[in-house]
Amino acid sequence: MDTEKLKALMCSIETGSLSAAAEKLGYTPSGISRSIAALEEMFGFSLLLRGKNGVSATAECEGLLSDIRNMLHMEEQLMQRAAMTRGVEQGSVTAGTAYPFYNEFLAERIVSFRQKHPGIEIRLVEGTSSQLVGMLNQHLLDICIVSKREIIPVFEPIVKDSIIAWVPPGHPAVSKGRITLKDLEKENYIQIYPGRETDNSIFLQKKKLKVNVCAETSDIYAAYSMVESGLGIALVNAMLASKWQGKAVALPLDCDSSVEIGLAHHRPEETSPAAAAFLEYIREGLEKADE
């Protein structure tokens, strides 16, 4: 099967545009259209829904995406191994982190790695732990630093974090030095990343807590500002809270709220040579940081 046509299809779906896919892959829009038409003829059904706002996968196409991603991932592995056999390093690695705390570390590792391996391209993405783990399992990501989830292929613990509460200055809980689960149910609650599975939402679900959501935001700065202004309280990872300086107060909870953060990646047999090399480089950096 011509994997270039599959790449054209996947790029069209990811960008939502035939023109954007053509520009990204170095083709003409008509060339992308012909590639997808050839695939549709081979499969026997339509693959894309075309509308004013762009293109998206049909229901039939959605059922193929996992297999297509696996096929393209295997091709990438094959080409990288062939390049290594020729004595040439090439390929790409996509890494991610759910914690801005590690951005500086990863940036330093990428720069240093690229100096030694200029033929390997590194891409860095951000998202929640659950989002990144989902991308990892779809082979859209090679390595990520996330909190532990049940569906991670390989998880290497790095550090123990915890969920803490941001409360407004002058809040009664400040004098107590902690906030209780009963407080959480009584207070106005600012929800961060609404509708997404996060460490916070998992904690609330595990503790069977019902909170009074008064505001929602996907911006940590906005959440902090709302707490600081007295609108309500918010839950956040202690690692993230350590980066903020202001009037809002970070308080521990009166129960176990531990979160295990680690390095998530594929099993060795599913890891490309380039990803394996970068993974080892990250491990070395983490070991040095612990010294």
Disulfide bonds with the S-S distance in Angstrom:
none
